[in-house]
Amino acid sequence: MGRIYTVVDTGTAFGTPAGDILQIVCSSVKTIKIHSFVLTCQTETDDSTVITMSRFATIGSGGVSINANPIDPGDNGDSATILARNTTDASSTETRMWAEGMSILAGLQKIWTPETRPTIPPNGNLVFKSIVVLTTDVTFTTFVEFEEIG
């Protein structure tokens, strides 16, 4: 078993236009397995969207850099590069791994079983994004739990 990390981001984005919520790029010497993804919104207006998780040939840029936090305080920091709310979205060849519709007021929680956990290979990436334009920007909190192996 590898080391377990969490990523938490709160911010305003992905309303108009839709776009990247969180991007994780694996280092060249590690592998990452995603354990869970949670998205909650703080808004008074209900809307719906579709959240996807995909691998891309061209990753996004211009987002807020985020550090992952080890669950065990004795563990070293992770080696992934994590960006939230990119201003330039991931593009070109997309391999969609998962998609799920959600109500903004209800939020979304996805926990993968051990045998179905999405894997990011060395130098690979996964991008969580909203693919439906909302009527307004929303303030949301994103939580991802992942395991880094190697």
ZIDA-V952931 format. One line per field, one symbol per residue. ss: DSSP state (H for helix, E for strand, L for the rest). phi: phi as a letter, one per 20 degrees, with the letter a starting at -180 (. if undefined). Layout:
# ZIDA-V952931
ss=???
phi=???
This chain:
# ZIDA-V952931
ss=LLEEEEEEEEEEELLLLLLEEEEEELLLLLEEEEEEEEEEEELLLLLEEEEEEEEEEELLELLEELLLEELLLLLLLLLLEEEELLLELLEEEEEEEEEEEEELLLLEEEELLHHHLLEELLLLEEEEEELLLLLLLEEEEEEEEEEEEL
phi=.eedccccccadalecefrfebccdfffcccddeebbccccdbddebcbcdccbecfcfebneefceedffefeffffdfdccdlgedfgbmfddfdabbfbegfembcccefgfdffddfgmebccebeddfefbfceccdccdbdddo
